[in-house]
Amino acid sequence: MRIALNSSHSGGGRKQRLAGAIRDSRQDAGAQNATINRELAALKRMFSLGAKATPPKVLRMPAFPHLREDNVRQGFLEDGQNTRLV
């Protein structure tokens, strides 16, 4: 994330480009969409805590759009099925 943060450090609108820069650099590094979404969720929480601090460290919250995740569960295991898998 350090590369994305450094590359988005040029003038106004930094926070608006932040999520996009992180997303692009993580995709270039081969991270899956689910991983990127979790990292962006953690960053969003950090910004939220900064906004709630006294005095506020963040004045405006940037948008953190999520990527599409295709790795949804195919089903659930019954009680005895998990022992057969192991």
C-alpha positions as CSV (number, residue, x, y, z in Angstrom):
1,M,0.0,0.0,0.0
2,R,2.9,2.3,0.5
3,I,3.4,2.6,-3.3
4,A,-0.2,3.5,-3.8
5,L,-0.1,6.1,-1.0
6,N,3.1,7.7,-2.4
7,S,1.7,7.8,-6.0
8,S,-1.5,9.5,-4.9
9,H,0.3,12.2,-2.9
10,S,0.1,14.9,-5.6
11,G,-2.2,17.8,-4.7
12,G,-5.9,18.1,-4.3
13,G,-8.3,15.2,-4.6
14,R,-5.9,12.8,-3.0
15,K,-8.5,11.0,-0.9
16,Q,-10.7,10.5,-3.9
17,R,-7.9,8.8,-5.8
18,L,-6.7,6.8,-2.8
19,A,-9.0,3.8,-3.1
20,G,-8.4,3.6,-6.9
21,A,-4.6,3.8,-6.5
22,I,-4.6,1.1,-3.8
23,R,-6.9,-1.1,-5.8
24,D,-4.8,-0.8,-8.9
25,S,-1.5,-1.5,-7.2
26,R,-2.9,-4.5,-5.3
27,Q,-4.4,-5.9,-8.5
28,D,-1.0,-5.5,-10.2
29,A,0.6,-7.4,-7.3
30,G,-1.9,-10.3,-8.0
31,A,-4.2,-9.8,-5.0
32,Q,-7.7,-11.3,-5.3
33,N,-10.7,-8.9,-5.2
34,A,-11.9,-10.3,-1.9
35,T,-8.5,-9.5,-0.3
36,I,-8.5,-6.0,-1.8
37,N,-12.0,-5.5,-0.5
38,R,-11.0,-6.5,3.1
39,E,-8.0,-4.2,2.9
40,L,-10.1,-1.3,1.7
41,A,-12.7,-2.0,4.5
42,A,-9.9,-1.8,7.1
43,L,-8.7,1.5,5.5
44,K,-12.3,2.8,5.5
45,R,-12.5,2.0,9.2
46,M,-9.3,3.8,9.9
47,F,-10.6,6.9,8.2
48,S,-13.9,6.6,10.1
49,L,-12.0,6.4,13.4
50,G,-10.0,9.5,12.4
51,A,-13.2,11.4,11.6
52,K,-14.6,10.5,15.1
53,A,-11.4,11.5,17.0
54,T,-11.3,14.6,19.1
55,P,-10.1,16.8,17.4
56,P,-11.1,15.1,14.0
57,K,-8.1,14.0,12.1
58,V,-10.2,13.5,8.9
59,L,-12.6,16.2,7.7
60,R,-14.1,14.3,4.7
61,M,-14.5,10.6,4.1
62,P,-13.4,9.4,0.7
63,A,-15.4,6.8,-1.1
64,F,-14.3,3.2,-1.0
65,P,-16.1,1.3,-3.7
66,H,-15.9,-2.5,-3.5
67,L,-14.8,-4.8,-6.2
68,R,-17.0,-7.7,-7.4
69,E,-16.2,-11.0,-5.7
70,D,-16.8,-14.3,-7.5
71,N,-15.7,-16.7,-4.8
72,V,-19.0,-17.3,-3.2
73,R,-19.7,-20.4,-1.2
74,Q,-21.1,-23.4,-3.2
75,G,-22.8,-25.0,-0.2
76,F,-22.5,-26.0,3.5
77,L,-21.3,-29.1,5.2
78,E,-23.5,-31.3,7.3
79,D,-22.2,-32.5,10.7
80,G,-20.6,-35.7,9.5
81,Q,-19.3,-34.4,6.2
82,N,-16.4,-32.5,7.6
83,T,-14.8,-35.6,9.1
84,R,-14.8,-37.3,5.7
85,L,-13.0,-34.4,4.2
86,V,-10.2,-34.4,6.7
